[in-house]
Amino acid sequence: MPVAQVESFTKGLGELQELWPIHWEKLALDKDRIALDPDINEYLRRDALGILLYITLRDDKVLVGYWMSFITPGLHYKTCLTSSMDIWNVLPAYEKGMAPVILMKRVETELARRLVQRSFVGEKLHRPCGRLYKMFGYEPVERFWSRLIIG
């Protein structure tokens, strides 16, 4: 059974970068026009500031999933500590079992430990995960729309 824990993004970056192309291939739109090119320096900066939450999902010490969100006071509600999901993923072999639930339970525990008041999460409409979010009490509140303007 996989285990989820908070880890250092900075220390785990090399290992994580090996999974990003799998995540990108599974979820990204317009792959033929927009290359995967994460701003590693910005992630490292946010990690150094202590606002990047990085939770790993490991099966026998092998990274099989991860969660990243940013925890900051809300820009519109500065007294409300808010977690804004950046990305999360589990490898395809782990998608259908309990792995996503194990990861999400650990996320929820850590958000509570850090006294986060509000958490925002997202899903790709072509790869929905709302059922998982509903299990943890999340409700849909907003829909984002996208259009590729150049390319």
N, C-alpha and C positions, 0 to 999 in steps of 0.2 A: 504494500500500500504506500503510495507517495506521501511525503512529509513536506509541509510548507513552513517556511521560517523567514524572518526578516534577515536580510544580508546586506552587505555593503555593495552598492552599485559599482563603486570605483574598483574594488577588489575583484568583482565578478564580471567586469566588462568584457574581457576576452572571451569568456565562456558564453556570455549572453549574445555577443555579436555572431556567434555561430548559429544561433536560433533565429535571428532576425530575418534572414532570407526566407526561411520556411514560413514564418508569420506573414511576411510581405507577399509571398506567392499565394498564400491562402486567402488573404483579405484585401489586398490593395486593388484599387481601381486604376485604370489607365497606365498599367505597367509598361506598356509599349512607348509611353511618352514621358513618364516621370520615374526617374531612377530612385532606388532606395539609397538615401544619403543622410543618415541621422546626424544631427549637430552634436557630436560627442562632447565637444567642449562645453556646450550649454548644459548637457546632462551632468557633466562633472562639476560644473559651477553650482548647479542646484543641489547636487549631492553634498558638496562642501558646505553649503548654507543650511543643510539639514532639512530641506523641504521636499526632497525626493524620497518617496517610500518605495522600496524595492523588496518584494517578497518573492522568494523562489519556491518552486515545487520540484522536489527531488525524489527520484526512485533509485534507491541504493546508491546515493550520492551523485547520480547523474541528473543534470538539469533537464527537466521535461516540461517545465512551464514557468511562468513568471507573471508578476503584476507590477505595474509602475503607476504611481499617481503623485500629484503634487499637493502638499498640504500647506495652505497659506490662509491668512484672513481673506474673506471675500472682498472683492473690489467694490461691490455695491453694499456690502454689509460687513464692515471691517471688524465688528465684534463677533462675527460668526466664523469660527475656524472651519475651513472647508477643504475637503479632499476632492480633487478633480482628476479623474482617471486619465492617464495618458494612453497606455496600451496594456493589454494582457493577452496571454496566449498559453495554450497547452498543446503539446505535440499531437498530431492526428491520432496516434495510437491510444491516447489518453482522453480524448474528447468525450467519449460516450459513457465512461464509467463515473466513478466518484471523484476523480481528480479535480474537476472544476469546483465541486462543492468543497473539497478539502482546502483548495486555494482560497476560495471566497470566505470560508469560515475564518481562516487566519487573517485575511484582510480586515474583516469586521472586528475581530479581537484587537488587532493593532490600532485600528481607527478609534475604537473605544478607549484603549490605553492612552492614546495621545489626546484624548478629549476632543476629538473632531465632532463638530455639531451637525454638519451636513456633508453628505457624500454624493457626488455626481458621477454616474457611470454611463457608458454608451455602448451601442451595439451597431454593427453593420447590418443594414436591412437584408443584404444578400446572404448573411450568415448570422441569423438572429440568436440571441442568448437571453432574451427577456424572461424566459421561464426560470432560469437560474436566478436572475435578479429578483423576480417576484418571490422566490423561496426565502429571500432574505429581507423582504418587506419593502423593496424599491417599487416605485410607481412611475410610469411614463409621464414626463412633464414637458418635453420639448422635442422637436424634430429638426435636425439640421438638413439643409439642402446643399448640393454641390453642383458646380458646373465647371468644366475645364475651359478656361478662357483662352489660353494659348497652347500651342503644341500641335 
